[in-house]
Amino acid sequence: MVTAIVLIRATMGRTPDIAEALLQLPEVSEVYSVTGEYDLVAMVRVQQYDQMADAVPSKLARIDGIERTHSLMAFQCYSRRDLERMWGIGMESESA
């Protein structure tokens, strides 16, 4: 799975509409409204790297009201679940 974090600047007053439109794309798994320079963050996931070239510029960036995007390609995923498993190595024998 290839993941991109896409930062989105929206036309003023259009953020909720754009978020809903983004969620209609099968490649978009989550959308967050955020503070700062950007208005929305979309998590885009595809099976192959080449599909990202179609998903972001051809579909996502063409949604009416999106003024600008900035894409960050993810190299590796770290999550609380993975960290708990990593730090718990060897703990099973101590509790027995």
Secondary structure by P-SEA (a helix, b strand, c coil): ccccbbbbbbcccaaaaaaaaaaacccccbbbbbcccccbbbbbbcccaaaaaaaccccccccccccbbbbbbbcccccaaaaaaaaacccccccc
